[in-house]
Amino acid sequence: MAHEQVDITSIKLLGGHRVELTFDDGAQCQRDLRHLLTGPVFEAICTDPAEFAKVAVDPDLGVLCWPNGADIDAELLRYDDLWGSAAGLAPSA
């Protein structure tokens, strides 16, 4: 399924690895990013709350990013089917 390209316009930290996101199409959602924070680039981000809290929206790309260069794509976070696949969730019927 093809999706429209979207940009993240704002992020709010909710505690733990949870965030509330707003997109340029007006959609909002809450996501727990914990399961995406794998691999060496995310090690400190996943284990250190202060590092996780450095998350921001890249104003040019509209993605979540951290100072160490790690980022997460906006479409993955916006669309439930992409999110479900990334999160290992069964698709809803």
C-alpha positions as CSV (number, residue, x, y, z in Angstrom):
1,M,0.0,0.0,0.0
2,A,1.4,3.4,-1.0
3,H,1.3,6.2,1.5
4,E,1.5,9.9,1.1
5,Q,4.8,11.5,2.3
6,V,4.4,13.3,5.6
7,D,6.6,15.3,7.8
8,I,6.6,15.4,11.6
9,T,5.9,18.9,12.8
10,S,6.2,18.5,16.5
11,I,7.0,15.9,19.2
12,K,6.1,15.8,22.9
13,L,7.8,13.4,25.3
14,L,5.4,11.3,27.4
15,G,7.8,9.4,29.6
16,G,9.8,6.3,29.0
17,H,10.3,5.9,25.3
18,R,6.8,7.2,24.5
19,V,6.2,10.2,22.3
20,E,3.2,12.1,20.9
21,L,3.7,13.2,17.3
22,T,2.0,15.7,15.1
23,F,2.3,15.5,11.3
24,D,1.9,18.1,8.6
25,D,-1.3,16.4,7.4
26,G,-2.9,17.2,10.8
27,A,-2.7,13.6,12.2
28,Q,-1.5,13.0,15.7
29,C,-0.5,9.7,17.3
30,Q,1.3,8.3,20.3
31,R,4.1,5.8,19.8
32,D,6.4,3.8,22.1
33,L,9.7,3.9,20.3
34,R,11.4,1.3,22.6
35,H,11.3,-1.6,20.0
36,L,12.8,0.6,17.3
37,L,15.8,1.7,19.3
38,T,18.1,-1.2,18.4
39,G,21.6,-1.4,17.1
40,P,24.8,0.6,17.9
41,V,23.5,4.0,16.8
42,F,20.6,3.7,19.3
43,E,22.4,2.1,22.2
44,A,22.8,5.3,24.3
45,I,19.4,6.6,23.2
46,C,17.7,3.5,24.4
47,T,19.5,3.1,27.7
48,D,20.0,6.7,28.8
49,P,16.8,8.8,29.4
50,A,18.8,12.0,29.0
51,E,20.0,10.9,25.5
52,F,16.5,9.8,24.5
53,A,15.2,13.3,25.6
54,K,17.5,14.9,23.0
55,V,15.1,13.8,20.3
56,A,14.0,16.6,17.9
57,V,12.3,17.1,14.6
58,D,14.7,17.7,11.7
59,P,13.3,20.8,10.1
60,D,14.5,20.0,6.7
61,L,13.6,16.3,6.6
62,G,10.6,16.1,8.9
63,V,11.9,13.0,10.7
64,L,12.8,12.3,14.3
65,C,16.5,12.8,14.9
66,W,19.1,12.8,17.6
67,P,22.4,14.6,17.8
68,N,24.4,11.4,17.1
69,G,22.8,11.1,13.6
70,A,20.2,8.5,14.4
71,D,16.8,9.1,12.9
72,I,13.3,7.5,12.4
73,D,11.3,8.0,9.3
74,A,8.0,10.0,9.5
75,E,5.9,7.6,7.4
76,L,6.9,4.6,9.6
77,L,5.6,6.5,12.6
78,R,2.5,8.0,10.9
79,Y,0.8,5.0,9.2
80,D,-0.5,2.2,11.4
81,D,0.2,-0.6,8.9
82,L,3.9,0.4,8.6
83,W,4.1,0.9,12.4
84,G,2.5,-2.5,13.0
85,S,5.0,-4.2,10.7
86,A,7.9,-2.4,12.4
87,A,6.5,-3.2,15.8
88,G,5.9,-6.8,15.0
89,L,2.2,-6.4,15.5
90,A,-0.4,-8.5,13.7
91,P,-2.4,-6.5,11.1
92,S,-5.9,-5.5,12.3
93,A,-8.8,-7.1,10.4
